[in-house]
């Protein structure tokens, strides 16, 4: 078994995809619209091949808490550098070492309030 993608409900699939591409280096991989034209799905992929499905349904805005999911973890080479460079929409937790996990992490939010964890191995 393998994880293929995580689906995030977003207000604007293009805006969300642009953020993941421009701020975290993902690539747009593919997209489709449902047969009823109500939902547009844009996929972005990390270098590892894992994808995020960014789902934008007409007339539906995601809840303030990101539709009750916890977070997405993204591996980076330098948490502090990425944290300082990206256009995040809020800080959940500033960069700090997590010795028990063997990592340095930070948590930020994307344009729709989804929490993104940045992880750098110690």
Phi, psi and omega in degrees: 000145177217152175280126179266316178197165170243134180262130176242129174280125184231160179283328183213107185299321180293315179299315180295315179299316179301320180297313180294326178288307186286325186266329185238002173079016175290166174242141172292132183251318176189174179203160174205159175242139180298158183302329180276003180062018180274329186231127176254133181239120177246131180254137172237144185237141173279167179304331180286347182099348177292136184247154168249132174262120181255107191254121184241107181258130180306130175078003181239123175255138178296155180291164182302327183268019176075030180060035170062037169253166185272290179194168171250135177258129181236123178283134179226161179282327184214099183305314184297318181295314180296316179303318181286333187267327188283156176269083180271161185253015178160149178255122174269318178207123180293163181305139178194154179283142176238079186306322181297330179266353182066034185213159168254133185225162170211153178234128178228171175247149177271183184302337182256010177088005176289137181275130177242123177266128175262128184234130175235124177297142176279000000 
